[in-house]
Amino acid sequence: MFYPLHKLLSGSTHLLRLPSKKEEKWQFSKLARYMDKEYQNIIKSDENKTYDEEKDFLLLQDGQLIKENLPSTVHINKHTLSCELEYNPFAKLASCLAPYPLELNIFEDAELHLYLDYSQNNFINSHLNIILQEGVKAKIYIVFEGGEESFISHNSHIKLEKNAELVLTQVQRLSTKAVLISQDCLHLHEGASVQKFCLLFSGEYLHHFVNADLHHKSELDIGALLLSQEEQNFIFSCDINHLADRSKSHLLSKQVLKDKSSCVFDANTKIDNNTKLCEATQGSHALLLSEQAQIHAKPHLEIYSDDLSASHGSTVGALDEDASAYLISRGISPAKAKSILVTAFVQETLDKLALTSHKQKVLEVLGEAYE
């Protein structure tokens, strides 16, 4: 079934969102129009999509370049970054299985859309390198699609030169029987910054791993939203290394779990010795909508410096019964009250989407559109 928030709830086909402060009243979202759609129907409609009409896009099928319409300031090469091969066993494996990984070298400001499509019943390895040159500002939207009953291994290596800025949004909308193990390796040089958001809500098993190296005055902001149902298993893990002074990292992950699904949140932020004025925060917050759902959270700080600001925390809970009772007392049905509380819970992560265009795309995937 198509799974945004509605599969977390108890069968209601009309959901509410929280009112804006300006409106000062409850408003109905447009999620209802998507409620009865099958997930496979949406995948099928995407197959007929014509990418030729889009601007600045790239389409990969099983890791191979199929179509592209990129500006002249984005150069496409087919080789690995040797510096990552030396230290990363995942990159070595990817290099063996896919000897010519795709590399995008971005020389001027750009907004790109990357579509990673995977075939059925296959073992697939894909590899993507992205390099932002000094001072470049890029906005990249990546979608993982297809992969019915396939095992997929994907590796992305993203390198930002001095003062480069990247807004990265990743949506994993694979088929319900897909298995995906993906890794993002981020290398931020002096003054570079990354705002990353990832949505995990499809596939039978997903493991998304982020490894980041931060240098002087570099900043990393990660927001993750995980929505699971039935017997899905998700793992979201991060390994963030502060290697120089005044580097900053902020990580917020929220999980909404139903049925017998399970999720693991495993994050480690390391602040090296002799670094000063670094900032690091971690947060994992889980909402369990079933007694059988499980969350295993392990936020961890590894600190070797005294001159810093750092915090981490984890919460696990169910819907607030008092808040639900209050909404019901105001004439709202129990199902709609549940919908409002779930929407309010995930809203904080959606607010981390810096770009309006990216936020609209994510809301459309979830089956919700705001005016």
Contacts in CASP RR format, 6 or more apart in sequence:
PFRMAT RR
TARGET T0000
AUTHOR 0000-0000-0000
METHOD contacts of the structure
MODEL  1
MFYPLHKLLSGSTHLLRLPSKKEEKWQFSKLARYMDKEYQNIIKSDENKT
YDEEKDFLLLQDGQLIKENLPSTVHINKHTLSCELEYNPFAKLASCLAPY
PLELNIFEDAELHLYLDYSQNNFINSHLNIILQEGVKAKIYIVFEGGEES
FISHNSHIKLEKNAELVLTQVQRLSTKAVLISQDCLHLHEGASVQKFCLL
FSGEYLHHFVNADLHHKSELDIGALLLSQEEQNFIFSCDINHLADRSKSH
LLSKQVLKDKSSCVFDANTKIDNNTKLCEATQGSHALLLSEQAQIHAKPH
LEIYSDDLSASHGSTVGALDEDASAYLISRGISPAKAKSILVTAFVQETL
DKLALTSHKQKVLEVLGEAYE
1 7 0 8 1.000
1 38 0 8 1.000
1 39 0 8 1.000
2 34 0 8 1.000
2 37 0 8 1.000
2 38 0 8 1.000
2 39 0 8 1.000
2 41 0 8 1.000
2 42 0 8 1.000
2 367 0 8 1.000
3 39 0 8 1.000
3 201 0 8 1.000
3 202 0 8 1.000
3 227 0 8 1.000
3 229 0 8 1.000
4 31 0 8 1.000
4 34 0 8 1.000
4 201 0 8 1.000
4 227 0 8 1.000
4 365 0 8 1.000
4 366 0 8 1.000
4 367 0 8 1.000
4 368 0 8 1.000
5 15 0 8 1.000
5 31 0 8 1.000
5 227 0 8 1.000
5 256 0 8 1.000
5 339 0 8 1.000
5 342 0 8 1.000
5 343 0 8 1.000
5 346 0 8 1.000
5 366 0 8 1.000
5 368 0 8 1.000
6 12 0 8 1.000
6 13 0 8 1.000
6 15 0 8 1.000
6 31 0 8 1.000
6 34 0 8 1.000
6 35 0 8 1.000
6 339 0 8 1.000
7 229 0 8 1.000
7 258 0 8 1.000
8 227 0 8 1.000
8 229 0 8 1.000
8 256 0 8 1.000
8 258 0 8 1.000
8 289 0 8 1.000
8 342 0 8 1.000
9 15 0 8 1.000
9 335 0 8 1.000
9 338 0 8 1.000
9 339 0 8 1.000
9 342 0 8 1.000
10 334 0 8 1.000
10 335 0 8 1.000
10 338 0 8 1.000
11 335 0 8 1.000
12 333 0 8 1.000
12 335 0 8 1.000
12 336 0 8 1.000
12 338 0 8 1.000
12 339 0 8 1.000
13 32 0 8 1.000
13 35 0 8 1.000
13 36 0 8 1.000
14 28 0 8 1.000
14 32 0 8 1.000
14 35 0 8 1.000
14 336 0 8 1.000
15 28 0 8 1.000
15 29 0 8 1.000
15 31 0 8 1.000
15 32 0 8 1.000
15 35 0 8 1.000
15 336 0 8 1.000
15 339 0 8 1.000
15 340 0 8 1.000
15 343 0 8 1.000
16 26 0 8 1.000
16 27 0 8 1.000
16 28 0 8 1.000
16 29 0 8 1.000
16 332 0 8 1.000
16 336 0 8 1.000
16 339 0 8 1.000
16 340 0 8 1.000
16 343 0 8 1.000
17 27 0 8 1.000
17 28 0 8 1.000
17 29 0 8 1.000
17 31 0 8 1.000
17 340 0 8 1.000
17 343 0 8 1.000
17 368 0 8 1.000
17 370 0 8 1.000
18 340 0 8 1.000
18 343 0 8 1.000
18 344 0 8 1.000
18 347 0 8 1.000
19 25 0 8 1.000
19 26 0 8 1.000
19 27 0 8 1.000
20 27 0 8 1.000
26 332 0 8 1.000
29 343 0 8 1.000
29 368 0 8 1.000
29 369 0 8 1.000
29 370 0 8 1.000
30 368 0 8 1.000
30 369 0 8 1.000
30 370 0 8 1.000
31 366 0 8 1.000
31 367 0 8 1.000
31 368 0 8 1.000
34 367 0 8 1.000
34 368 0 8 1.000
39 176 0 8 1.000
39 202 0 8 1.000
40 175 0 8 1.000
43 145 0 8 1.000
43 146 0 8 1.000
43 173 0 8 1.000
43 175 0 8 1.000
46 145 0 8 1.000
51 57 0 8 1.000
51 59 0 8 1.000
51 67 0 8 1.000
51 69 0 8 1.000
51 115 0 8 1.000
52 67 0 8 1.000
52 69 0 8 1.000
54 69 0 8 1.000
54 113 0 8 1.000
55 69 0 8 1.000
56 69 0 8 1.000
56 70 0 8 1.000
56 71 0 8 1.000
56 74 0 8 1.000
56 110 0 8 1.000
56 111 0 8 1.000
56 112 0 8 1.000
56 113 0 8 1.000
57 67 0 8 1.000
57 68 0 8 1.000
57 69 0 8 1.000
57 70 0 8 1.000
57 112 0 8 1.000
57 113 0 8 1.000
57 114 0 8 1.000
57 115 0 8 1.000
58 65 0 8 1.000
58 67 0 8 1.000
58 68 0 8 1.000
58 69 0 8 1.000
58 70 0 8 1.000
58 104 0 8 1.000
58 112 0 8 1.000
58 113 0 8 1.000
58 114 0 8 1.000
58 115 0 8 1.000
59 65 0 8 1.000
59 66 0 8 1.000
59 67 0 8 1.000
59 68 0 8 1.000
59 115 0 8 1.000
59 117 0 8 1.000
60 66 0 8 1.000
60 102 0 8 1.000
60 114 0 8 1.000
60 115 0 8 1.000
60 116 0 8 1.000
60 117 0 8 1.000
60 126 0 8 1.000
60 128 0 8 1.000
61 117 0 8 1.000
61 118 0 8 1.000
61 119 0 8 1.000
62 117 0 8 1.000
62 118 0 8 1.000
62 119 0 8 1.000
62 122 0 8 1.000
62 124 0 8 1.000
62 126 0 8 1.000
63 98 0 8 1.000
63 102 0 8 1.000
63 116 0 8 1.000
63 124 0 8 1.000
63 125 0 8 1.000
63 126 0 8 1.000
63 127 0 8 1.000
63 128 0 8 1.000
65 76 0 8 1.000
65 102 0 8 1.000
66 117 0 8 1.000
68 76 0 8 1.000
70 76 0 8 1.000
70 104 0 8 1.000
70 112 0 8 1.000
71 108 0 8 1.000
71 110 0 8 1.000
73 106 0 8 1.000
73 107 0 8 1.000
73 108 0 8 1.000
73 110 0 8 1.000
74 104 0 8 1.000
74 105 0 8 1.000
74 106 0 8 1.000
74 107 0 8 1.000
74 110 0 8 1.000
74 112 0 8 1.000
75 104 0 8 1.000
75 105 0 8 1.000
75 107 0 8 1.000
76 102 0 8 1.000
76 103 0 8 1.000
76 104 0 8 1.000
76 105 0 8 1.000
77 102 0 8 1.000
77 103 0 8 1.000
77 105 0 8 1.000
78 100 0 8 1.000
78 101 0 8 1.000
78 102 0 8 1.000
78 103 0 8 1.000
79 100 0 8 1.000
79 101 0 8 1.000
79 103 0 8 1.000
80 91 0 8 1.000
80 94 0 8 1.000
80 95 0 8 1.000
80 101 0 8 1.000
80 103 0 8 1.000
80 127 0 8 1.000
80 129 0 8 1.000
81 91 0 8 1.000
81 103 0 8 1.000
81 129 0 8 1.000
81 131 0 8 1.000
81 157 0 8 1.000
81 159 0 8 1.000
84 91 0 8 1.000
84 157 0 8 1.000
84 185 0 8 1.000
84 187 0 8 1.000
85 91 0 8 1.000
85 92 0 8 1.000
85 95 0 8 1.000
88 157 0 8 1.000
88 185 0 8 1.000
88 211 0 8 1.000
90 155 0 8 1.000
90 183 0 8 1.000
90 185 0 8 1.000
91 127 0 8 1.000
91 155 0 8 1.000
91 157 0 8 1.000
91 185 0 8 1.000
93 125 0 8 1.000
93 153 0 8 1.000
94 101 0 8 1.000
94 125 0 8 1.000
94 127 0 8 1.000
94 153 0 8 1.000
94 155 0 8 1.000
95 101 0 8 1.000
95 127 0 8 1.000
97 125 0 8 1.000
97 153 0 8 1.000
98 125 0 8 1.000
98 126 0 8 1.000
98 127 0 8 1.000
101 127 0 8 1.000
101 128 0 8 1.000
101 129 0 8 1.000
101 155 0 8 1.000
102 127 0 8 1.000
102 128 0 8 1.000
102 129 0 8 1.000
103 128 0 8 1.000
103 129 0 8 1.000
103 130 0 8 1.000
103 131 0 8 1.000
104 112 0 8 1.000
104 128 0 8 1.000
104 129 0 8 1.000
104 130 0 8 1.000
104 131 0 8 1.000
105 131 0 8 1.000
105 133 0 8 1.000
106 130 0 8 1.000
106 131 0 8 1.000
106 132 0 8 1.000
106 133 0 8 1.000
106 136 0 8 1.000
106 138 0 8 1.000
107 133 0 8 1.000
107 136 0 8 1.000
108 136 0 8 1.000
109 136 0 8 1.000
109 137 0 8 1.000
109 138 0 8 1.000
110 136 0 8 1.000
110 138 0 8 1.000
110 139 0 8 1.000
111 138 0 8 1.000
111 139 0 8 1.000
111 140 0 8 1.000
112 138 0 8 1.000
112 139 0 8 1.000
112 140 0 8 1.000
112 141 0 8 1.000
113 140 0 8 1.000
113 141 0 8 1.000
113 143 0 8 1.000
114 128 0 8 1.000
114 140 0 8 1.000
114 141 0 8 1.000
114 142 0 8 1.000
114 143 0 8 1.000
115 142 0 8 1.000
115 143 0 8 1.000
115 145 0 8 1.000
116 126 0 8 1.000
116 128 0 8 1.000
116 142 0 8 1.000
116 143 0 8 1.000
116 144 0 8 1.000
116 145 0 8 1.000
116 154 0 8 1.000
117 145 0 8 1.000
117 146 0 8 1.000
118 124 0 8 1.000
118 126 0 8 1.000
118 144 0 8 1.000
118 145 0 8 1.000
118 146 0 8 1.000
118 147 0 8 1.000
118 150 0 8 1.000
118 152 0 8 1.000
118 174 0 8 1.000
118 178 0 8 1.000
119 146 0 8 1.000
119 147 0 8 1.000
119 150 0 8 1.000
120 146 0 8 1.000
120 147 0 8 1.000
120 148 0 8 1.000
120 149 0 8 1.000
120 150 0 8 1.000
120 175 0 8 1.000
121 148 0 8 1.000
121 149 0 8 1.000
121 150 0 8 1.000
122 147 0 8 1.000
122 150 0 8 1.000
122 151 0 8 1.000
123 150 0 8 1.000
123 151 0 8 1.000
124 147 0 8 1.000
124 150 0 8 1.000
124 151 0 8 1.000
124 152 0 8 1.000
124 153 0 8 1.000
125 152 0 8 1.000
125 153 0 8 1.000
125 154 0 8 1.000
126 152 0 8 1.000
126 153 0 8 1.000
126 154 0 8 1.000
126 155 0 8 1.000
127 154 0 8 1.000
127 155 0 8 1.000
127 156 0 8 1.000
127 157 0 8 1.000
128 154 0 8 1.000
128 155 0 8 1.000
128 156 0 8 1.000
128 157 0 8 1.000
129 156 0 8 1.000
129 157 0 8 1.000
129 158 0 8 1.000
129 159 0 8 1.000
130 140 0 8 1.000
130 156 0 8 1.000
130 157 0 8 1.000
130 158 0 8 1.000
130 159 0 8 1.000
131 158 0 8 1.000
131 159 0 8 1.000
131 161 0 8 1.000
132 138 0 8 1.000
132 158 0 8 1.000
132 159 0 8 1.000
132 160 0 8 1.000
132 161 0 8 1.000
132 164 0 8 1.000
132 165 0 8 1.000
132 166 0 8 1.000
132 192 0 8 1.000
133 161 0 8 1.000
133 164 0 8 1.000
134 161 0 8 1.000
134 162 0 8 1.000
134 163 0 8 1.000
134 164 0 8 1.000
135 161 0 8 1.000
135 162 0 8 1.000
135 163 0 8 1.000
135 164 0 8 1.000
135 165 0 8 1.000
136 161 0 8 1.000
136 164 0 8 1.000
136 165 0 8 1.000
137 164 0 8 1.000
137 165 0 8 1.000
137 166 0 8 1.000
138 164 0 8 1.000
138 165 0 8 1.000
138 166 0 8 1.000
138 167 0 8 1.000
139 166 0 8 1.000
139 167 0 8 1.000
139 355 0 8 1.000
139 358 0 8 1.000
140 166 0 8 1.000
140 167 0 8 1.000
140 168 0 8 1.000
140 169 0 8 1.000
141 169 0 8 1.000
141 171 0 8 1.000
141 357 0 8 1.000
141 358 0 8 1.000
141 361 0 8 1.000
142 168 0 8 1.000
142 169 0 8 1.000
142 170 0 8 1.000
142 171 0 8 1.000
143 170 0 8 1.000
143 171 0 8 1.000
143 173 0 8 1.000
144 152 0 8 1.000
144 154 0 8 1.000
144 170 0 8 1.000
144 171 0 8 1.000
144 172 0 8 1.000
144 173 0 8 1.000
144 174 0 8 1.000
144 180 0 8 1.000
144 182 0 8 1.000
145 173 0 8 1.000
145 174 0 8 1.000
146 174 0 8 1.000
146 175 0 8 1.000
146 178 0 8 1.000
147 174 0 8 1.000
147 175 0 8 1.000
147 178 0 8 1.000
148 175 0 8 1.000
148 176 0 8 1.000
148 177 0 8 1.000
148 178 0 8 1.000
149 175 0 8 1.000
149 177 0 8 1.000
149 178 0 8 1.000
150 178 0 8 1.000
150 179 0 8 1.000
151 179 0 8 1.000
152 174 0 8 1.000
152 178 0 8 1.000
152 179 0 8 1.000
152 180 0 8 1.000
152 181 0 8 1.000
152 182 0 8 1.000
153 181 0 8 1.000
153 182 0 8 1.000
154 180 0 8 1.000
154 181 0 8 1.000
154 182 0 8 1.000
154 183 0 8 1.000
155 182 0 8 1.000
155 183 0 8 1.000
155 185 0 8 1.000
156 182 0 8 1.000
156 183 0 8 1.000
156 184 0 8 1.000
156 185 0 8 1.000
157 185 0 8 1.000
157 187 0 8 1.000
158 166 0 8 1.000
158 168 0 8 1.000
158 184 0 8 1.000
158 185 0 8 1.000
158 186 0 8 1.000
158 187 0 8 1.000
158 194 0 8 1.000
159 187 0 8 1.000
159 189 0 8 1.000
160 166 0 8 1.000
160 186 0 8 1.000
160 187 0 8 1.000
160 188 0 8 1.000
160 189 0 8 1.000
160 192 0 8 1.000
160 193 0 8 1.000
160 194 0 8 1.000
160 218 0 8 1.000
161 189 0 8 1.000
161 192 0 8 1.000
162 189 0 8 1.000
162 190 0 8 1.000
162 191 0 8 1.000
162 192 0 8 1.000
163 190 0 8 1.000
163 191 0 8 1.000
163 192 0 8 1.000
164 189 0 8 1.000
164 192 0 8 1.000
164 193 0 8 1.000
165 192 0 8 1.000
165 193 0 8 1.000
165 194 0 8 1.000
166 192 0 8 1.000
166 193 0 8 1.000
166 194 0 8 1.000
166 195 0 8 1.000
166 196 0 8 1.000
167 195 0 8 1.000
167 354 0 8 1.000
167 355 0 8 1.000
167 358 0 8 1.000
168 194 0 8 1.000
168 195 0 8 1.000
168 196 0 8 1.000
168 197 0 8 1.000
169 196 0 8 1.000
169 197 0 8 1.000
169 198 0 8 1.000
169 353 0 8 1.000
169 355 0 8 1.000
169 358 0 8 1.000
169 361 0 8 1.000
169 362 0 8 1.000
170 184 0 8 1.000
170 196 0 8 1.000
170 197 0 8 1.000
170 198 0 8 1.000
170 199 0 8 1.000
171 198 0 8 1.000
171 199 0 8 1.000
171 361 0 8 1.000
171 362 0 8 1.000
171 365 0 8 1.000
172 180 0 8 1.000
172 182 0 8 1.000
172 198 0 8 1.000
172 199 0 8 1.000
172 200 0 8 1.000
172 201 0 8 1.000
172 202 0 8 1.000
172 203 0 8 1.000
172 206 0 8 1.000
172 208 0 8 1.000
173 201 0 8 1.000
173 202 0 8 1.000
173 365 0 8 1.000
174 180 0 8 1.000
174 202 0 8 1.000
174 203 0 8 1.000
174 206 0 8 1.000
175 202 0 8 1.000
175 203 0 8 1.000
176 202 0 8 1.000
176 203 0 8 1.000
176 204 0 8 1.000
177 203 0 8 1.000
177 204 0 8 1.000
178 202 0 8 1.000
178 203 0 8 1.000
178 204 0 8 1.000
179 203 0 8 1.000
179 204 0 8 1.000
179 205 0 8 1.000
179 206 0 8 1.000
180 203 0 8 1.000
180 205 0 8 1.000
180 206 0 8 1.000
180 207 0 8 1.000
180 208 0 8 1.000
181 207 0 8 1.000
181 209 0 8 1.000
182 206 0 8 1.000
182 207 0 8 1.000
182 208 0 8 1.000
182 209 0 8 1.000
183 208 0 8 1.000
183 209 0 8 1.000
183 210 0 8 1.000
183 211 0 8 1.000
184 196 0 8 1.000
184 208 0 8 1.000
184 209 0 8 1.000
184 210 0 8 1.000
184 211 0 8 1.000
185 211 0 8 1.000
185 212 0 8 1.000
186 194 0 8 1.000
186 196 0 8 1.000
186 210 0 8 1.000
186 211 0 8 1.000
186 212 0 8 1.000
186 213 0 8 1.000
186 220 0 8 1.000
187 212 0 8 1.000
187 213 0 8 1.000
188 194 0 8 1.000
188 212 0 8 1.000
188 213 0 8 1.000
188 214 0 8 1.000
188 215 0 8 1.000
188 218 0 8 1.000
188 219 0 8 1.000
188 220 0 8 1.000
188 247 0 8 1.000
189 215 0 8 1.000
189 218 0 8 1.000
190 215 0 8 1.000
190 216 0 8 1.000
190 217 0 8 1.000
190 218 0 8 1.000
190 244 0 8 1.000
191 215 0 8 1.000
191 216 0 8 1.000
191 217 0 8 1.000
191 218 0 8 1.000
191 219 0 8 1.000
192 215 0 8 1.000
192 218 0 8 1.000
192 219 0 8 1.000
193 218 0 8 1.000
193 219 0 8 1.000
193 220 0 8 1.000
193 221 0 8 1.000
194 212 0 8 1.000
194 219 0 8 1.000
194 220 0 8 1.000
194 221 0 8 1.000
195 221 0 8 1.000
195 352 0 8 1.000
195 354 0 8 1.000
196 210 0 8 1.000
196 220 0 8 1.000
196 221 0 8 1.000
196 222 0 8 1.000
196 223 0 8 1.000
197 222 0 8 1.000
197 223 0 8 1.000
197 224 0 8 1.000
197 225 0 8 1.000
197 349 0 8 1.000
197 352 0 8 1.000
197 353 0 8 1.000
197 358 0 8 1.000
197 362 0 8 1.000
198 208 0 8 1.000
198 222 0 8 1.000
198 223 0 8 1.000
198 224 0 8 1.000
198 225 0 8 1.000
199 224 0 8 1.000
199 225 0 8 1.000
199 227 0 8 1.000
199 362 0 8 1.000
199 365 0 8 1.000
199 366 0 8 1.000
200 206 0 8 1.000
200 208 0 8 1.000
200 224 0 8 1.000
200 225 0 8 1.000
200 226 0 8 1.000
200 227 0 8 1.000
200 228 0 8 1.000
200 234 0 8 1.000
200 236 0 8 1.000
201 225 0 8 1.000
201 226 0 8 1.000
201 227 0 8 1.000
201 228 0 8 1.000
201 366 0 8 1.000
203 232 0 8 1.000
204 232 0 8 1.000
204 233 0 8 1.000
205 232 0 8 1.000
205 233 0 8 1.000
205 234 0 8 1.000
206 232 0 8 1.000
206 233 0 8 1.000
206 234 0 8 1.000
206 235 0 8 1.000
207 234 0 8 1.000
207 235 0 8 1.000
207 237 0 8 1.000
208 224 0 8 1.000
208 234 0 8 1.000
208 235 0 8 1.000
208 236 0 8 1.000
208 237 0 8 1.000
209 235 0 8 1.000
209 237 0 8 1.000
209 238 0 8 1.000
209 239 0 8 1.000
210 222 0 8 1.000
210 237 0 8 1.000
210 238 0 8 1.000
210 239 0 8 1.000
210 240 0 8 1.000
211 238 0 8 1.000
211 239 0 8 1.000
211 240 0 8 1.000
212 220 0 8 1.000
212 238 0 8 1.000
212 239 0 8 1.000
212 240 0 8 1.000
212 241 0 8 1.000
212 249 0 8 1.000
213 241 0 8 1.000
213 243 0 8 1.000
214 220 0 8 1.000
214 240 0 8 1.000
214 241 0 8 1.000
214 242 0 8 1.000
214 243 0 8 1.000
214 244 0 8 1.000
214 247 0 8 1.000
214 248 0 8 1.000
214 249 0 8 1.000
215 243 0 8 1.000
215 244 0 8 1.000
215 247 0 8 1.000
216 244 0 8 1.000
216 245 0 8 1.000
216 246 0 8 1.000
216 247 0 8 1.000
217 244 0 8 1.000
217 245 0 8 1.000
217 246 0 8 1.000
217 247 0 8 1.000
218 244 0 8 1.000
218 247 0 8 1.000
218 248 0 8 1.000
219 247 0 8 1.000
219 248 0 8 1.000
219 249 0 8 1.000
220 240 0 8 1.000
220 248 0 8 1.000
220 249 0 8 1.000
220 250 0 8 1.000
221 249 0 8 1.000
221 250 0 8 1.000
221 352 0 8 1.000
222 238 0 8 1.000
222 249 0 8 1.000
222 250 0 8 1.000
222 251 0 8 1.000
222 252 0 8 1.000
222 253 0 8 1.000
223 251 0 8 1.000
223 252 0 8 1.000
223 253 0 8 1.000
223 349 0 8 1.000
223 352 0 8 1.000
224 236 0 8 1.000
224 251 0 8 1.000
224 252 0 8 1.000
224 253 0 8 1.000
224 254 0 8 1.000
224 349 0 8 1.000
225 253 0 8 1.000
225 254 0 8 1.000
225 346 0 8 1.000
225 349 0 8 1.000
225 350 0 8 1.000
226 234 0 8 1.000
226 236 0 8 1.000
226 253 0 8 1.000
226 254 0 8 1.000
226 255 0 8 1.000
226 256 0 8 1.000
226 257 0 8 1.000
226 263 0 8 1.000
227 255 0 8 1.000
227 256 0 8 1.000
227 346 0 8 1.000
228 234 0 8 1.000
228 255 0 8 1.000
228 256 0 8 1.000
228 257 0 8 1.000
228 258 0 8 1.000
228 261 0 8 1.000
228 262 0 8 1.000
228 263 0 8 1.000
228 293 0 8 1.000
229 258 0 8 1.000
229 259 0 8 1.000
229 261 0 8 1.000
230 258 0 8 1.000
230 259 0 8 1.000
230 260 0 8 1.000
230 261 0 8 1.000
231 259 0 8 1.000
231 260 0 8 1.000
231 261 0 8 1.000
232 261 0 8 1.000
232 262 0 8 1.000
233 261 0 8 1.000
233 262 0 8 1.000
233 263 0 8 1.000
234 255 0 8 1.000
234 261 0 8 1.000
234 262 0 8 1.000
234 263 0 8 1.000
234 264 0 8 1.000
235 263 0 8 1.000
235 264 0 8 1.000
235 266 0 8 1.000
236 253 0 8 1.000
236 263 0 8 1.000
236 264 0 8 1.000
236 265 0 8 1.000
236 266 0 8 1.000
237 264 0 8 1.000
237 265 0 8 1.000
237 266 0 8 1.000
237 267 0 8 1.000
238 251 0 8 1.000
238 266 0 8 1.000
238 267 0 8 1.000
238 268 0 8 1.000
238 269 0 8 1.000
239 267 0 8 1.000
239 268 0 8 1.000
239 270 0 8 1.000
240 249 0 8 1.000
240 251 0 8 1.000
240 267 0 8 1.000
240 268 0 8 1.000
240 269 0 8 1.000
240 270 0 8 1.000
240 280 0 8 1.000
241 270 0 8 1.000
241 272 0 8 1.000
242 249 0 8 1.000
242 269 0 8 1.000
242 270 0 8 1.000
242 271 0 8 1.000
242 272 0 8 1.000
242 275 0 8 1.000
242 278 0 8 1.000
242 280 0 8 1.000
243 272 0 8 1.000
243 275 0 8 1.000
244 272 0 8 1.000
244 275 0 8 1.000
245 275 0 8 1.000
245 276 0 8 1.000
245 277 0 8 1.000
245 278 0 8 1.000
246 276 0 8 1.000
246 277 0 8 1.000
246 278 0 8 1.000
247 275 0 8 1.000
247 278 0 8 1.000
247 279 0 8 1.000
248 278 0 8 1.000
248 279 0 8 1.000
248 280 0 8 1.000
249 269 0 8 1.000
249 279 0 8 1.000
249 280 0 8 1.000
249 281 0 8 1.000
250 279 0 8 1.000
250 280 0 8 1.000
250 281 0 8 1.000
251 267 0 8 1.000
251 269 0 8 1.000
251 281 0 8 1.000
251 282 0 8 1.000
251 283 0 8 1.000
252 281 0 8 1.000
252 283 0 8 1.000
252 285 0 8 1.000
252 348 0 8 1.000
252 349 0 8 1.000
252 352 0 8 1.000
253 265 0 8 1.000
253 267 0 8 1.000
253 283 0 8 1.000
253 284 0 8 1.000
253 285 0 8 1.000
253 349 0 8 1.000
254 284 0 8 1.000
254 285 0 8 1.000
254 286 0 8 1.000
254 287 0 8 1.000
254 345 0 8 1.000
254 346 0 8 1.000
254 348 0 8 1.000
254 349 0 8 1.000
255 263 0 8 1.000
255 265 0 8 1.000
255 284 0 8 1.000
255 285 0 8 1.000
255 286 0 8 1.000
255 287 0 8 1.000
255 295 0 8 1.000
256 286 0 8 1.000
256 287 0 8 1.000
256 289 0 8 1.000
256 342 0 8 1.000
256 345 0 8 1.000
256 346 0 8 1.000
257 263 0 8 1.000
257 286 0 8 1.000
257 287 0 8 1.000
257 288 0 8 1.000
257 289 0 8 1.000
257 290 0 8 1.000
257 293 0 8 1.000
257 294 0 8 1.000
257 295 0 8 1.000
258 289 0 8 1.000
258 290 0 8 1.000
258 293 0 8 1.000
259 290 0 8 1.000
259 292 0 8 1.000
259 293 0 8 1.000
260 290 0 8 1.000
260 292 0 8 1.000
260 293 0 8 1.000
261 290 0 8 1.000
261 293 0 8 1.000
261 294 0 8 1.000
262 293 0 8 1.000
262 294 0 8 1.000
262 295 0 8 1.000
262 296 0 8 1.000
263 286 0 8 1.000
263 294 0 8 1.000
263 295 0 8 1.000
263 296 0 8 1.000
264 295 0 8 1.000
264 296 0 8 1.000
264 297 0 8 1.000
264 298 0 8 1.000
265 284 0 8 1.000
265 286 0 8 1.000
265 295 0 8 1.000
265 296 0 8 1.000
265 297 0 8 1.000
265 298 0 8 1.000
265 299 0 8 1.000
265 314 0 8 1.000
266 296 0 8 1.000
266 298 0 8 1.000
266 300 0 8 1.000
267 282 0 8 1.000
267 283 0 8 1.000
267 284 0 8 1.000
267 298 0 8 1.000
267 299 0 8 1.000
267 300 0 8 1.000
267 312 0 8 1.000
268 300 0 8 1.000
268 301 0 8 1.000
268 302 0 8 1.000
269 280 0 8 1.000
269 282 0 8 1.000
269 300 0 8 1.000
269 301 0 8 1.000
269 302 0 8 1.000
269 310 0 8 1.000
269 312 0 8 1.000
270 302 0 8 1.000
270 303 0 8 1.000
270 304 0 8 1.000
271 278 0 8 1.000
271 280 0 8 1.000
271 301 0 8 1.000
271 302 0 8 1.000
271 303 0 8 1.000
271 304 0 8 1.000
271 305 0 8 1.000
271 308 0 8 1.000
271 310 0 8 1.000
272 304 0 8 1.000
272 305 0 8 1.000
273 304 0 8 1.000
273 305 0 8 1.000
274 305 0 8 1.000
275 305 0 8 1.000
275 307 0 8 1.000
275 308 0 8 1.000
276 305 0 8 1.000
276 307 0 8 1.000
276 308 0 8 1.000
277 307 0 8 1.000
277 308 0 8 1.000
278 305 0 8 1.000
278 307 0 8 1.000
278 308 0 8 1.000
278 309 0 8 1.000
278 310 0 8 1.000
279 308 0 8 1.000
279 309 0 8 1.000
279 310 0 8 1.000
280 301 0 8 1.000
280 308 0 8 1.000
280 309 0 8 1.000
280 310 0 8 1.000
280 311 0 8 1.000
280 312 0 8 1.000
281 310 0 8 1.000
281 311 0 8 1.000
281 312 0 8 1.000
282 299 0 8 1.000
282 300 0 8 1.000
282 301 0 8 1.000
282 311 0 8 1.000
282 312 0 8 1.000
282 313 0 8 1.000
283 299 0 8 1.000
283 312 0 8 1.000
283 313 0 8 1.000
283 314 0 8 1.000
284 297 0 8 1.000
284 299 0 8 1.000
284 313 0 8 1.000
284 314 0 8 1.000
284 315 0 8 1.000
285 314 0 8 1.000
285 315 0 8 1.000
285 316 0 8 1.000
285 345 0 8 1.000
286 295 0 8 1.000
286 297 0 8 1.000
286 314 0 8 1.000
286 315 0 8 1.000
286 316 0 8 1.000
286 317 0 8 1.000
287 317 0 8 1.000
287 318 0 8 1.000
287 319 0 8 1.000
287 342 0 8 1.000
287 345 0 8 1.000
288 295 0 8 1.000
288 316 0 8 1.000
288 317 0 8 1.000
288 318 0 8 1.000
289 318 0 8 1.000
289 319 0 8 1.000
289 342 0 8 1.000
295 316 0 8 1.000
297 314 0 8 1.000
297 316 0 8 1.000
298 314 0 8 1.000
299 312 0 8 1.000
299 313 0 8 1.000
299 314 0 8 1.000
300 312 0 8 1.000
301 310 0 8 1.000
301 312 0 8 1.000
303 310 0 8 1.000
319 338 0 8 1.000
319 341 0 8 1.000
319 342 0 8 1.000
320 341 0 8 1.000
323 337 0 8 1.000
323 341 0 8 1.000
324 334 0 8 1.000
324 337 0 8 1.000
324 338 0 8 1.000
324 341 0 8 1.000
327 336 0 8 1.000
327 337 0 8 1.000
327 340 0 8 1.000
327 341 0 8 1.000
328 334 0 8 1.000
328 337 0 8 1.000
332 340 0 8 1.000
350 359 0 8 1.000
350 362 0 8 1.000
350 363 0 8 1.000
353 359 0 8 1.000
353 362 0 8 1.000
360 369 0 8 1.000
360 370 0 8 1.000
363 369 0 8 1.000
363 370 0 8 1.000
END
